[in-house]
Amino acid sequence: MPPKTRFVIHVPGKTDIGCDTADEVLDALNDLKSTEGVTVADLQTGMKELSREAIEELANGERE
């Protein structure tokens, strides 16, 4: 079983990607060829289908 992570990126047709920080999520999204159908969930807060803007806000908060 994979280790627990805070964020999960669901990529249709591929294995989910786990990330511990919002910055890692942004990096992973940038590395994807296409983000069509991709969703991001925050397992800590239970929020699902986070927008890129919401992830950027979380990343900025983590940096402070």
C-alpha positions in Angstrom: 0.0 0.0 0.0 1.4 3.4 -0.9 2.3 5.9 1.9 -0.3 8.4 2.8 -0.1 11.8 1.1 -2.0 15.0 1.5 -2.9 15.5 -2.2 -4.0 13.0 -4.8 -3.9 13.8 -8.5 -6.3 11.5 -10.4 -5.3 11.1 -14.1 -7.9 9.3 -16.2 -6.5 6.0 -17.4 -3.3 6.2 -15.3 -2.2 5.6 -11.8 -3.1 8.3 -9.2 -0.2 10.6 -8.2 0.3 11.4 -4.5 1.9 14.6 -3.3 2.7 16.0 0.1 2.7 19.7 -0.8 0.8 22.0 -3.1 4.1 22.9 -4.8 4.6 19.2 -5.7 1.1 19.2 -7.1 1.9 22.2 -9.3 5.1 20.6 -10.5 3.3 17.3 -11.3 0.6 19.1 -13.2 3.2 21.0 -15.2 4.9 17.7 -16.1 1.7 16.2 -17.5 1.2 16.3 -21.3 -2.5 17.0 -20.9 -4.5 18.0 -17.9 -7.9 17.2 -19.5 -10.0 15.2 -17.0 -7.4 15.5 -14.3 -8.7 16.2 -10.8 -6.9 17.1 -7.6 -8.2 16.2 -4.1 -6.9 17.4 -0.7 -7.2 14.5 1.6 -6.5 16.6 4.7 -9.5 18.9 4.2 -11.6 16.6 2.1 -11.8 19.1 -0.7 -12.2 17.5 -4.2 -11.7 18.8 -7.7 -9.4 21.7 -6.6 -8.8 24.3 -9.3 -5.3 25.3 -10.2 -5.9 28.7 -8.6 -6.9 27.0 -5.3 -3.7 24.9 -5.4 -1.6 28.0 -6.1 -3.2 29.7 -3.0 -2.4 26.7 -0.9 1.2 26.7 -2.2 1.6 30.4 -1.4 0.3 29.7 2.2 2.7 26.8 2.6 5.6 29.1 1.6 4.8 31.7 4.2 
